[in-house]
Amino acid sequence: MIDPPETVRTADTRVACDGATDIPGGIALGHPRVWLDIGEEGFVECGYCDRRFVLIGGTADTKADEGSREAE
């Protein structure tokens, strides 16, 4: 069984994803940095790594599900 994609809760409506944020020195292991805008849905998913960014307090925010973390 495949693990679900990571969910990141954020207070910003514009986020960057490079797929290697949590990997020390891992930029070579990630993907090209992309900028994503969270719309009315309250979330956006990265087209490369499927990481989901959820706007804190937005329509898709169900508080921290297991495996989710807040962006710093």
PDB file of N, CA, C, O and CB in Angstrom:
ATOM      1  N   MET A   1       0.838  -1.181   0.000  1.00  0.00           N
ATOM      2  CA  MET A   1       0.000   0.000   0.000  1.00  0.00           C
ATOM      3  C   MET A   1       0.886   1.248   0.000  1.00  0.00           C
ATOM      4  O   MET A   1       1.899   1.298   0.698  1.00  0.00           O
ATOM      5  CB  MET A   1      -0.955  -0.004   1.219  1.00  0.00           C
ATOM      6  N   ILE A   2       0.505   2.229  -0.768  1.00  0.00           N
ATOM      7  CA  ILE A   2       1.260   3.469  -0.890  1.00  0.00           C
ATOM      8  C   ILE A   2       0.812   4.440   0.206  1.00  0.00           C
ATOM      9  O   ILE A   2      -0.384   4.604   0.446  1.00  0.00           O
ATOM     10  CB  ILE A   2       1.071   4.100  -2.302  1.00  0.00           C
ATOM     11  N   ASP A   3       1.786   5.085   0.872  1.00  0.00           N
ATOM     12  CA  ASP A   3       1.473   6.086   1.884  1.00  0.00           C
ATOM     13  C   ASP A   3       0.818   7.296   1.224  1.00  0.00           C
ATOM     14  O   ASP A   3       1.155   7.636   0.089  1.00  0.00           O
ATOM     15  CB  ASP A   3       2.748   6.506   2.654  1.00  0.00           C
ATOM     16  N   PRO A   4      -0.124   7.958   1.927  1.00  0.00           N
ATOM     17  CA  PRO A   4      -0.731   9.159   1.354  1.00  0.00           C
ATOM     18  C   PRO A   4       0.296  10.279   1.269  1.00  0.00           C
ATOM     19  O   PRO A   4       1.268  10.282   2.024  1.00  0.00           O
ATOM     20  CB  PRO A   4      -1.946   9.609   2.189  1.00  0.00           C
ATOM     21  N   PRO A   5       0.096  11.228   0.363  1.00  0.00           N
ATOM     22  CA  PRO A   5       1.025  12.348   0.242  1.00  0.00           C
ATOM     23  C   PRO A   5       1.072  13.162   1.531  1.00  0.00           C
ATOM     24  O   PRO A   5       0.123  13.154   2.314  1.00  0.00           O
ATOM     25  CB  PRO A   5       0.628  13.245  -0.933  1.00  0.00           C
ATOM     26  N   GLU A   6       2.171  13.856   1.742  1.00  0.00           N
ATOM     27  CA  GLU A   6       2.337  14.704   2.919  1.00  0.00           C
ATOM     28  C   GLU A   6       1.409  15.913   2.822  1.00  0.00           C
ATOM     29  O   GLU A   6       1.201  16.461   1.739  1.00  0.00           O
ATOM     30  CB  GLU A   6       3.810  15.159   3.065  1.00  0.00           C
ATOM     31  N   THR A   7       0.858  16.320   3.957  1.00  0.00           N
ATOM     32  CA  THR A   7       0.021  17.513   4.029  1.00  0.00           C
ATOM     33  C   THR A   7       0.739  18.554   4.874  1.00  0.00           C
ATOM     34  O   THR A   7       1.200  18.268   5.979  1.00  0.00           O
ATOM     35  CB  THR A   7      -1.387  17.185   4.621  1.00  0.00           C
ATOM     36  N   VAL A   8       0.827  19.764   4.338  1.00  0.00           N
ATOM     37  CA  VAL A   8       1.488  20.863   5.039  1.00  0.00           C
ATOM     38  C   VAL A   8       0.455  21.964   5.254  1.00  0.00           C
ATOM     39  O   VAL A   8      -0.125  22.466   4.291  1.00  0.00           O
ATOM     40  CB  VAL A   8       2.734  21.396   4.235  1.00  0.00           C
ATOM     41  N   ARG A   9       0.222  22.341   6.505  1.00  0.00           N
ATOM     42  CA  ARG A   9      -0.672  23.455   6.815  1.00  0.00           C
ATOM     43  C   ARG A   9       0.152  24.738   6.782  1.00  0.00           C
ATOM     44  O   ARG A   9       1.255  24.789   7.327  1.00  0.00           O
ATOM     45  CB  ARG A   9      -1.372  23.262   8.213  1.00  0.00           C
ATOM     46  N   THR A  10      -0.388  25.776   6.139  1.00  0.00           N
ATOM     47  CA  THR A  10       0.353  27.024   5.980  1.00  0.00           C
ATOM     48  C   THR A  10      -0.578  28.220   6.129  1.00  0.00           C
ATOM     49  O   THR A  10      -1.772  28.130   5.844  1.00  0.00           O
ATOM     50  CB  THR A  10       1.056  27.064   4.616  1.00  0.00           C
ATOM     51  N   ALA A  11      -0.026  29.326   6.574  1.00  0.00           N
ATOM     52  CA  ALA A  11      -0.782  30.567   6.702  1.00  0.00           C
ATOM     53  C   ALA A  11      -0.687  31.421   5.433  1.00  0.00           C
ATOM     54  O   ALA A  11      -1.374  32.435   5.316  1.00  0.00           O
ATOM     55  CB  ALA A  11      -0.282  31.362   7.905  1.00  0.00           C
ATOM     56  N   ASP A  12       0.155  31.015   4.491  1.00  0.00           N
ATOM     57  CA  ASP A  12       0.369  31.774   3.257  1.00  0.00           C
ATOM     58  C   ASP A  12      -0.457  31.188   2.117  1.00  0.00           C
ATOM     59  O   ASP A  12      -0.623  29.971   2.030  1.00  0.00           O
ATOM     60  CB  ASP A  12       1.862  31.786   2.879  1.00  0.00           C
ATOM     61  N   THR A  13      -0.976  32.052   1.244  1.00  0.00           N
ATOM     62  CA  THR A  13      -1.730  31.573   0.090  1.00  0.00           C
ATOM     63  C   THR A  13      -0.824  31.268  -1.099  1.00  0.00           C
ATOM     64  O   THR A  13      -1.278  30.697  -2.091  1.00  0.00           O
ATOM     65  CB  THR A  13      -2.775  32.597  -0.308  1.00  0.00           C
ATOM     66  N   ARG A  14       0.446  31.643  -1.010  1.00  0.00           N
ATOM     67  CA  ARG A  14       1.429  31.334  -2.060  1.00  0.00           C
ATOM     68  C   ARG A  14       2.572  30.585  -1.404  1.00  0.00           C
ATOM     69  O   ARG A  14       3.210  31.086  -0.479  1.00  0.00           O
ATOM     70  CB  ARG A  14       1.946  32.639  -2.788  1.00  0.00           C
ATOM     71  N   VAL A  15       2.824  29.379  -1.893  1.00  0.00           N
ATOM     72  CA  VAL A  15       3.846  28.521  -1.297  1.00  0.00           C
ATOM     73  C   VAL A  15       4.799  28.015  -2.370  1.00  0.00           C
ATOM     74  O   VAL A  15       4.447  27.946  -3.547  1.00  0.00           O
ATOM     75  CB  VAL A  15       3.200  27.337  -0.553  1.00  0.00           C
ATOM     76  N   ALA A  16       6.008  27.662  -1.949  1.00  0.00           N
ATOM     77  CA  ALA A  16       7.000  27.085  -2.852  1.00  0.00           C
ATOM     78  C   ALA A  16       7.210  25.631  -2.462  1.00  0.00           C
ATOM     79  O   ALA A  16       7.190  25.289  -1.280  1.00  0.00           O
ATOM     80  CB  ALA A  16       8.345  27.879  -2.806  1.00  0.00           C
ATOM     81  N   CYS A  17       7.410  24.782  -3.454  1.00  0.00           N
ATOM     82  CA  CYS A  17       7.692  23.372  -3.195  1.00  0.00           C
ATOM     83  C   CYS A  17       8.858  22.946  -4.076  1.00  0.00           C
ATOM     84  O   CYS A  17       8.881  23.218  -5.277  1.00  0.00           O
ATOM     85  CB  CYS A  17       6.433  22.480  -3.459  1.00  0.00           C
ATOM     86  N   ASP A  18       9.839  22.263  -3.449  1.00  0.00           N
ATOM     87  CA  ASP A  18      10.957  21.720  -4.223  1.00  0.00           C
ATOM     88  C   ASP A  18      11.116  20.223  -3.985  1.00  0.00           C
ATOM     89  O   ASP A  18      12.044  19.600  -4.501  1.00  0.00           O
ATOM     90  CB  ASP A  18      12.256  22.449  -3.867  1.00  0.00           C
ATOM     91  N   GLY A  19      10.205  19.649  -3.200  1.00  0.00           N
ATOM     92  CA  GLY A  19      10.212  18.212  -2.966  1.00  0.00           C
ATOM     93  C   GLY A  19      11.312  17.727  -2.053  1.00  0.00           C
ATOM     94  O   GLY A  19      11.406  16.527  -1.797  1.00  0.00           O
ATOM     95  N   ALA A  20      12.157  18.625  -1.549  1.00  0.00           N
ATOM     96  CA  ALA A  20      13.293  18.197  -0.740  1.00  0.00           C
ATOM     97  C   ALA A  20      13.465  19.039   0.512  1.00  0.00           C
ATOM     98  O   ALA A  20      14.539  19.029   1.115  1.00  0.00           O
ATOM     99  CB  ALA A  20      14.554  18.247  -1.557  1.00  0.00           C
ATOM    100  N   THR A  21      12.445  19.757   0.910  1.00  0.00           N
ATOM    101  CA  THR A  21      12.550  20.661   2.050  1.00  0.00           C
ATOM    102  C   THR A  21      13.031  19.954   3.307  1.00  0.00           C
ATOM    103  O   THR A  21      13.813  20.522   4.069  1.00  0.00           O
ATOM    104  CB  THR A  21      11.218  21.314   2.314  1.00  0.00           C
ATOM    105  N   ASP A  22      12.581  18.735   3.536  1.00  0.00           N
ATOM    106  CA  ASP A  22      12.919  18.012   4.762  1.00  0.00           C
ATOM    107  C   ASP A  22      14.143  17.121   4.635  1.00  0.00           C
ATOM    108  O   ASP A  22      14.486  16.413   5.582  1.00  0.00           O
ATOM    109  CB  ASP A  22      11.759  17.182   5.188  1.00  0.00           C
ATOM    110  N   ILE A  23      14.808  17.139   3.489  1.00  0.00           N
ATOM    111  CA  ILE A  23      15.974  16.289   3.273  1.00  0.00           C
ATOM    112  C   ILE A  23      17.225  17.154   3.398  1.00  0.00           C
ATOM    113  O   ILE A  23      17.448  18.024   2.556  1.00  0.00           O
ATOM    114  CB  ILE A  23      15.913  15.580   1.876  1.00  0.00           C
ATOM    115  N   PRO A  24      18.051  16.938   4.431  1.00  0.00           N
ATOM    116  CA  PRO A  24      19.271  17.740   4.571  1.00  0.00           C
ATOM    117  C   PRO A  24      20.141  17.657   3.315  1.00  0.00           C
ATOM    118  O   PRO A  24      20.542  16.569   2.902  1.00  0.00           O
ATOM    119  CB  PRO A  24      20.074  17.277   5.796  1.00  0.00           C
ATOM    120  N   GLY A  25      20.427  18.800   2.719  1.00  0.00           N
ATOM    121  CA  GLY A  25      21.241  18.830   1.502  1.00  0.00           C
ATOM    122  C   GLY A  25      20.589  18.106   0.344  1.00  0.00           C
ATOM    123  O   GLY A  25      21.268  17.659  -0.581  1.00  0.00           O
ATOM    124  N   GLY A  26      19.259  17.989   0.394  1.00  0.00           N
ATOM    125  CA  GLY A  26      18.550  17.127  -0.546  1.00  0.00           C
ATOM    126  C   GLY A  26      18.035  17.768  -1.802  1.00  0.00           C
ATOM    127  O   GLY A  26      17.244  17.152  -2.516  1.00  0.00           O
ATOM    128  N   ILE A  27      18.451  18.991  -2.108  1.00  0.00           N
ATOM    129  CA  ILE A  27      17.937  19.628  -3.307  1.00  0.00           C
ATOM    130  C   ILE A  27      18.174  18.781  -4.554  1.00  0.00           C
ATOM    131  O   ILE A  27      17.373  18.817  -5.488  1.00  0.00           O
ATOM    132  CB  ILE A  27      18.573  20.987  -3.479  1.00  0.00           C
ATOM    133  N   ALA A  28      19.251  18.031  -4.577  1.00  0.00           N
ATOM    134  CA  ALA A  28      19.515  17.162  -5.729  1.00  0.00           C
ATOM    135  C   ALA A  28      18.542  15.996  -5.767  1.00  0.00           C
ATOM    136  O   ALA A  28      18.388  15.355  -6.807  1.00  0.00           O
ATOM    137  CB  ALA A  28      20.953  16.640  -5.691  1.00  0.00           C
ATOM    138  N   LEU A  29      17.882  15.712  -4.648  1.00  0.00           N
ATOM    139  CA  LEU A  29      16.938  14.602  -4.586  1.00  0.00           C
ATOM    140  C   LEU A  29      15.499  15.042  -4.819  1.00  0.00           C
ATOM    141  O   LEU A  29      14.605  14.202  -4.925  1.00  0.00           O
ATOM    142  CB  LEU A  29      17.045  13.914  -3.252  1.00  0.00           C
ATOM    143  N   GLY A  30      15.269  16.334  -4.898  1.00  0.00           N
ATOM    144  CA  GLY A  30      13.917  16.857  -5.029  1.00  0.00           C
ATOM    145  C   GLY A  30      13.511  17.050  -6.477  1.00  0.00           C
ATOM    146  O   GLY A  30      13.849  16.244  -7.345  1.00  0.00           O
ATOM    147  N   HIS A  31      12.781  18.130  -6.727  1.00  0.00           N
ATOM    148  CA  HIS A  31      12.340  18.483  -8.075  1.00  0.00           C
ATOM    149  C   HIS A  31      12.521  19.985  -8.243  1.00  0.00           C
ATOM    150  O   HIS A  31      12.822  20.675  -7.269  1.00  0.00           O
ATOM    151  CB  HIS A  31      10.847  18.056  -8.328  1.00  0.00           C
ATOM    152  N   PRO A  32      12.346  20.508  -9.453  1.00  0.00           N
ATOM    153  CA  PRO A  32      12.487  21.953  -9.635  1.00  0.00           C
ATOM    154  C   PRO A  32      11.529  22.707  -8.713  1.00  0.00           C
ATOM    155  O   PRO A  32      10.394  22.273  -8.518  1.00  0.00           O
ATOM    156  CB  PRO A  32      12.229  22.341 -11.106  1.00  0.00           C
ATOM    157  N   ARG A  33      11.971  23.829  -8.147  1.00  0.00           N
ATOM    158  CA  ARG A  33      11.093  24.613  -7.270  1.00  0.00           C
ATOM    159  C   ARG A  33       9.952  25.192  -8.093  1.00  0.00           C
ATOM    160  O   ARG A  33      10.157  25.783  -9.153  1.00  0.00           O
ATOM    161  CB  ARG A  33      11.883  25.748  -6.553  1.00  0.00           C
ATOM    162  N   VAL A  34       8.752  25.004  -7.576  1.00  0.00           N
ATOM    163  CA  VAL A  34       7.553  25.570  -8.197  1.00  0.00           C
ATOM    164  C   VAL A  34       6.824  26.405  -7.156  1.00  0.00           C
ATOM    165  O   VAL A  34       6.856  26.097  -5.965  1.00  0.00           O
ATOM    166  CB  VAL A  34       6.620  24.448  -8.770  1.00  0.00           C
ATOM    167  N   TRP A  35       6.170  27.459  -7.612  1.00  0.00           N
ATOM    168  CA  TRP A  35       5.351  28.301  -6.756  1.00  0.00           C
ATOM    169  C   TRP A  35       3.897  27.952  -7.015  1.00  0.00           C
ATOM    170  O   TRP A  35       3.461  27.852  -8.162  1.00  0.00           O
ATOM    171  CB  TRP A  35       5.625  29.816  -7.009  1.00  0.00           C
ATOM    172  N   LEU A  36       3.153  27.769  -5.935  1.00  0.00           N
ATOM    173  CA  LEU A  36       1.763  27.334  -6.028  1.00  0.00           C
ATOM    174  C   LEU A  36       0.874  28.332  -5.288  1.00  0.00           C
ATOM    175  O   LEU A  36       1.254  28.841  -4.233  1.00  0.00           O
ATOM    176  CB  LEU A  36       1.587  25.899  -5.446  1.00  0.00           C
ATOM    177  N   ASP A  37      -0.303  28.610  -5.837  1.00  0.00           N
ATOM    178  CA  ASP A  37      -1.253  29.526  -5.208  1.00  0.00           C
ATOM    179  C   ASP A  37      -2.451  28.744  -4.702  1.00  0.00           C
ATOM    180  O   ASP A  37      -3.058  27.969  -5.441  1.00  0.00           O
ATOM    181  CB  ASP A  37      -1.702  30.628  -6.197  1.00  0.00           C
ATOM    182  N   ILE A  38      -2.790  28.955  -3.427  1.00  0.00           N
ATOM    183  CA  ILE A  38      -3.956  28.301  -2.836  1.00  0.00           C
ATOM    184  C   ILE A  38      -5.178  29.147  -3.186  1.00  0.00           C
ATOM    185  O   ILE A  38      -5.228  30.341  -2.890  1.00  0.00           O
ATOM    186  CB  ILE A  38      -3.800  28.131  -1.271  1.00  0.00           C
ATOM    187  N   GLY A  39      -6.157  28.510  -3.818  1.00  0.00           N
ATOM    188  CA  GLY A  39      -7.368  29.215  -4.245  1.00  0.00           C
ATOM    189  C   GLY A  39      -8.530  29.020  -3.285  1.00  0.00           C
ATOM    190  O   GLY A  39      -8.334  28.729  -2.105  1.00  0.00           O
ATOM    191  N   GLU A  40      -9.734  29.181  -3.801  1.00  0.00           N
ATOM    192  CA  GLU A  40     -10.950  29.080  -3.000  1.00  0.00           C
ATOM    193  C   GLU A  40     -11.139  27.711  -2.358  1.00  0.00           C
ATOM    194  O   GLU A  40     -11.830  27.586  -1.346  1.00  0.00           O
ATOM    195  CB  GLU A  40     -12.140  29.395  -3.852  1.00  0.00           C
ATOM    196  N   GLU A  41     -10.525  26.684  -2.944  1.00  0.00           N
ATOM    197  CA  GLU A  41     -10.660  25.328  -2.401  1.00  0.00           C
ATOM    198  C   GLU A  41     -10.012  25.214  -1.034  1.00  0.00           C
ATOM    199  O   GLU A  41     -10.370  24.340  -0.244  1.00  0.00           O
ATOM    200  CB  GLU A  41     -10.043  24.307  -3.353  1.00  0.00           C
ATOM    201  N   GLY A  42      -9.054  26.097  -0.750  1.00  0.00           N
ATOM    202  CA  GLY A  42      -8.362  26.073   0.525  1.00  0.00           C
ATOM    203  C   GLY A  42      -7.133  25.189   0.538  1.00  0.00           C
ATOM    204  O   GLY A  42      -6.512  25.014   1.586  1.00  0.00           O
ATOM    205  N   PHE A  43      -6.768  24.627  -0.608  1.00  0.00           N
ATOM    206  CA  PHE A  43      -5.571  23.797  -0.702  1.00  0.00           C
ATOM    207  C   PHE A  43      -5.058  23.801  -2.134  1.00  0.00           C
ATOM    208  O   PHE A  43      -5.758  24.185  -3.071  1.00  0.00           O
ATOM    209  CB  PHE A  43      -5.861  22.352  -0.232  1.00  0.00           C
ATOM    210  N   VAL A  44      -3.803  23.356  -2.271  1.00  0.00           N
ATOM    211  CA  VAL A  44      -3.206  23.156  -3.590  1.00  0.00           C
ATOM    212  C   VAL A  44      -2.255  21.972  -3.472  1.00  0.00           C
ATOM    213  O   VAL A  44      -1.649  21.768  -2.421  1.00  0.00           O
ATOM    214  CB  VAL A  44      -2.458  24.453  -4.102  1.00  0.00           C
ATOM    215  N   GLU A  45      -2.121  21.192  -4.539  1.00  0.00           N
ATOM    216  CA  GLU A  45      -1.217  20.043  -4.549  1.00  0.00           C
ATOM    217  C   GLU A  45      -0.105  20.272  -5.555  1.00  0.00           C
ATOM    218  O   GLU A  45      -0.330  20.802  -6.643  1.00  0.00           O
ATOM    219  CB  GLU A  45      -1.979  18.743  -4.876  1.00  0.00           C
ATOM    220  N   CYS A  46       1.097  19.866  -5.176  1.00  0.00           N
ATOM    221  CA  CYS A  46       2.249  19.971  -6.063  1.00  0.00           C
ATOM    222  C   CYS A  46       2.109  18.935  -7.181  1.00  0.00           C
ATOM    223  O   CYS A  46       1.819  17.767  -6.922  1.00  0.00           O
ATOM    224  CB  CYS A  46       3.582  19.767  -5.275  1.00  0.00           C
ATOM    225  N   GLY A  47       2.312  19.363  -8.392  1.00  0.00           N
ATOM    226  CA  GLY A  47       2.213  18.462  -9.535  1.00  0.00           C
ATOM    227  C   GLY A  47       3.371  17.482  -9.650  1.00  0.00           C
ATOM    228  O   GLY A  47       3.273  16.485 -10.365  1.00  0.00           O
ATOM    229  N   TYR A  48       4.463  17.759  -8.956  1.00  0.00           N
ATOM    230  CA  TYR A  48       5.620  16.862  -8.993  1.00  0.00           C
ATOM    231  C   TYR A  48       5.545  15.786  -7.920  1.00  0.00           C
ATOM    232  O   TYR A  48       5.653  14.597  -8.222  1.00  0.00           O
ATOM    233  CB  TYR A  48       6.903  17.658  -8.829  1.00  0.00           C
ATOM    234  N   CYS A  49       5.358  16.196  -6.659  1.00  0.00           N
ATOM    235  CA  CYS A  49       5.476  15.245  -5.550  1.00  0.00           C
ATOM    236  C   CYS A  49       4.158  14.978  -4.825  1.00  0.00           C
ATOM    237  O   CYS A  49       4.131  14.194  -3.876  1.00  0.00           O
ATOM    238  CB  CYS A  49       6.486  15.750  -4.563  1.00  0.00           C
ATOM    239  N   ASP A  50       3.072  15.610  -5.251  1.00  0.00           N
ATOM    240  CA  ASP A  50       1.740  15.435  -4.657  1.00  0.00           C
ATOM    241  C   ASP A  50       1.615  15.966  -3.239  1.00  0.00           C
ATOM    242  O   ASP A  50       0.600  15.725  -2.586  1.00  0.00           O
ATOM    243  CB  ASP A  50       1.380  13.992  -4.662  1.00  0.00           C
ATOM    244  N   ARG A  51       2.625  16.685  -2.741  1.00  0.00           N
ATOM    245  CA  ARG A  51       2.507  17.287  -1.417  1.00  0.00           C
ATOM    246  C   ARG A  51       1.328  18.258  -1.454  1.00  0.00           C
ATOM    247  O   ARG A  51       1.180  19.033  -2.399  1.00  0.00           O
ATOM    248  CB  ARG A  51       3.839  18.017  -0.992  1.00  0.00           C
ATOM    249  N   ARG A  52       0.490  18.208  -0.414  1.00  0.00           N
ATOM    250  CA  ARG A  52      -0.696  19.062  -0.337  1.00  0.00           C
ATOM    251  C   ARG A  52      -0.453  20.181   0.667  1.00  0.00           C
ATOM    252  O   ARG A  52      -0.047  19.934   1.803  1.00  0.00           O
ATOM    253  CB  ARG A  52      -1.950  18.238   0.058  1.00  0.00           C
ATOM    254  N   PHE A  53      -0.705  21.410   0.237  1.00  0.00           N
ATOM    255  CA  PHE A  53      -0.586  22.577   1.092  1.00  0.00           C
ATOM    256  C   PHE A  53      -1.999  23.058   1.402  1.00  0.00           C
ATOM    257  O   PHE A  53      -2.769  23.382   0.499  1.00  0.00           O
ATOM    258  CB  PHE A  53       0.275  23.705   0.416  1.00  0.00           C
ATOM    259  N   VAL A  54      -2.331  23.101   2.704  1.00  0.00           N
ATOM    260  CA  VAL A  54      -3.671  23.487   3.152  1.00  0.00           C
ATOM    261  C   VAL A  54      -3.579  24.809   3.885  1.00  0.00           C
ATOM    262  O   VAL A  54      -2.742  24.976   4.772  1.00  0.00           O
ATOM    263  CB  VAL A  54      -4.301  22.395   4.062  1.00  0.00           C
ATOM    264  N   LEU A  55      -4.445  25.757   3.516  1.00  0.00           N
ATOM    265  CA  LEU A  55      -4.475  27.067   4.145  1.00  0.00           C
ATOM    266  C   LEU A  55      -5.092  26.945   5.536  1.00  0.00           C
ATOM    267  O   LEU A  55      -6.219  26.470   5.681  1.00  0.00           O
ATOM    268  CB  LEU A  55      -5.265  28.078   3.277  1.00  0.00           C
ATOM    269  N   ILE A  56      -4.349  27.377   6.561  1.00  0.00           N
ATOM    270  CA  ILE A  56      -4.844  27.321   7.937  1.00  0.00           C
ATOM    271  C   ILE A  56      -6.091  28.196   8.040  1.00  0.00           C
ATOM    272  O   ILE A  56      -6.066  29.378   7.695  1.00  0.00           O
ATOM    273  CB  ILE A  56      -3.747  27.785   8.955  1.00  0.00           C
ATOM    274  N   GLY A  57      -7.169  27.604   8.516  1.00  0.00           N
ATOM    275  CA  GLY A  57      -8.433  28.314   8.646  1.00  0.00           C
ATOM    276  C   GLY A  57      -9.243  28.353   7.364  1.00  0.00           C
ATOM    277  O   GLY A  57     -10.350  28.890   7.349  1.00  0.00           O
ATOM    278  N   GLY A  58      -8.706  27.788   6.281  1.00  0.00           N
ATOM    279  CA  GLY A  58      -9.408  27.765   5.000  1.00  0.00           C
ATOM    280  C   GLY A  58     -10.449  26.659   4.952  1.00  0.00           C
ATOM    281  O   GLY A  58     -10.627  25.917   5.918  1.00  0.00           O
ATOM    282  N   THR A  59     -11.133  26.555   3.824  1.00  0.00           N
ATOM    283  CA  THR A  59     -12.226  25.592   3.685  1.00  0.00           C
ATOM    284  C   THR A  59     -11.768  24.144   3.762  1.00  0.00           C
ATOM    285  O   THR A  59     -12.559  23.275   4.129  1.00  0.00           O
ATOM    286  CB  THR A  59     -12.934  25.817   2.386  1.00  0.00           C
ATOM    287  N   ALA A  60     -10.530  23.862   3.431  1.00  0.00           N
ATOM    288  CA  ALA A  60     -10.033  22.486   3.456  1.00  0.00           C
ATOM    289  C   ALA A  60      -9.303  22.136   4.752  1.00  0.00           C
ATOM    290  O   ALA A  60      -8.839  21.007   4.913  1.00  0.00           O
ATOM    291  CB  ALA A  60      -9.112  22.259   2.285  1.00  0.00           C
ATOM    292  N   ASP A  61      -9.196  23.084   5.669  1.00  0.00           N
ATOM    293  CA  ASP A  61      -8.459  22.856   6.914  1.00  0.00           C
ATOM    294  C   ASP A  61      -9.307  22.052   7.888  1.00  0.00           C
ATOM    295  O   ASP A  61     -10.316  22.534   8.402  1.00  0.00           O
ATOM    296  CB  ASP A  61      -8.035  24.194   7.554  1.00  0.00           C
ATOM    297  N   THR A  62      -8.883  20.824   8.131  1.00  0.00           N
ATOM    298  CA  THR A  62      -9.592  19.970   9.084  1.00  0.00           C
ATOM    299  C   THR A  62      -8.738  19.748  10.313  1.00  0.00           C
ATOM    300  O   THR A  62      -8.891  18.743  11.007  1.00  0.00           O
ATOM    301  CB  THR A  62      -9.967  18.624   8.445  1.00  0.00           C
ATOM    302  N   LYS A  63      -7.829  20.692  10.589  1.00  0.00           N
ATOM    303  CA  LYS A  63      -6.817  20.582  11.637  1.00  0.00           C
ATOM    304  C   LYS A  63      -5.832  19.504  11.222  1.00  0.00           C
ATOM    305  O   LYS A  63      -6.000  18.876  10.177  1.00  0.00           O
ATOM    306  CB  LYS A  63      -7.459  20.256  13.030  1.00  0.00           C
ATOM    307  N   ALA A  64      -4.832  19.291  12.014  1.00  0.00           N
ATOM    308  CA  ALA A  64      -3.748  18.395  11.628  1.00  0.00           C
ATOM    309  C   ALA A  64      -4.231  16.953  11.552  1.00  0.00           C
ATOM    310  O   ALA A  64      -4.602  16.361  12.566  1.00  0.00           O
ATOM    311  CB  ALA A  64      -2.587  18.510  12.613  1.00  0.00           C
ATOM    312  N   ASP A  65      -4.225  16.392  10.349  1.00  0.00           N
ATOM    313  CA  ASP A  65      -4.454  14.960  10.178  1.00  0.00           C
ATOM    314  C   ASP A  65      -3.147  14.276  10.523  1.00  0.00           C
ATOM    315  O   ASP A  65      -2.108  14.929  10.607  1.00  0.00           O
ATOM    316  CB  ASP A  65      -4.935  14.601   8.711  1.00  0.00           C
ATOM    317  N   GLU A  66      -3.187  12.989  10.720  1.00  0.00           N
ATOM    318  CA  GLU A  66      -1.920  12.287  10.962  1.00  0.00           C
ATOM    319  C   GLU A  66      -1.028  12.457   9.752  1.00  0.00           C
ATOM    320  O   GLU A  66      -1.483  12.370   8.611  1.00  0.00           O
ATOM    321  CB  GLU A  66      -2.154  10.776  11.264  1.00  0.00           C
ATOM    322  N   GLY A  67       0.239  12.699  10.007  1.00  0.00           N
ATOM    323  CA  GLY A  67       1.206  12.855   8.914  1.00  0.00           C
ATOM    324  C   GLY A  67       1.293  14.266   8.375  1.00  0.00           C
ATOM    325  O   GLY A  67       2.053  14.523   7.441  1.00  0.00           O
ATOM    326  N   SER A  68       0.517  15.200   8.953  1.00  0.00           N
ATOM    327  CA  SER A  68       0.604  16.571   8.461  1.00  0.00           C
ATOM    328  C   SER A  68       1.504  17.393   9.373  1.00  0.00           C
ATOM    329  O   SER A  68       1.768  17.012  10.513  1.00  0.00           O
ATOM    330  CB  SER A  68      -0.798  17.209   8.367  1.00  0.00           C
ATOM    331  N   ARG A  69       1.970  18.525   8.856  1.00  0.00           N
ATOM    332  CA  ARG A  69       2.804  19.420   9.645  1.00  0.00           C
ATOM    333  C   ARG A  69       2.542  20.833   9.194  1.00  0.00           C
ATOM    334  O   ARG A  69       2.043  21.063   8.092  1.00  0.00           O
ATOM    335  CB  ARG A  69       4.304  19.066   9.516  1.00  0.00           C
ATOM    336  N   GLU A  70       2.882  21.784  10.051  1.00  0.00           N
ATOM    337  CA  GLU A  70       2.724  23.183   9.686  1.00  0.00           C
ATOM    338  C   GLU A  70       4.004  23.694   9.049  1.00  0.00           C
ATOM    339  O   GLU A  70       5.105  23.334   9.464  1.00  0.00           O
ATOM    340  CB  GLU A  70       2.354  24.033  10.914  1.00  0.00           C
ATOM    341  N   ALA A  71       3.849  24.533   8.041  1.00  0.00           N
ATOM    342  CA  ALA A  71       5.015  25.148   7.394  1.00  0.00           C
ATOM    343  C   ALA A  71       5.611  26.162   8.353  1.00  0.00           C
ATOM    344  O   ALA A  71       4.899  26.794   9.133  1.00  0.00           O
ATOM    345  CB  ALA A  71       4.629  25.826   6.032  1.00  0.00           C
ATOM    346  N   GLU A  72       6.909  26.307   8.286  1.00  0.00           N
ATOM    347  CA  GLU A  72       7.608  27.240   9.182  1.00  0.00           C
ATOM    348  C   GLU A  72       7.658  28.616   8.578  1.00  0.00           C
ATOM    349  O   GLU A  72       8.207  29.537   9.184  1.00  0.00           O
ATOM    350  CB  GLU A  72       9.026  26.754   9.485  1.00  0.00           C
TER     351      GLU A  72
END
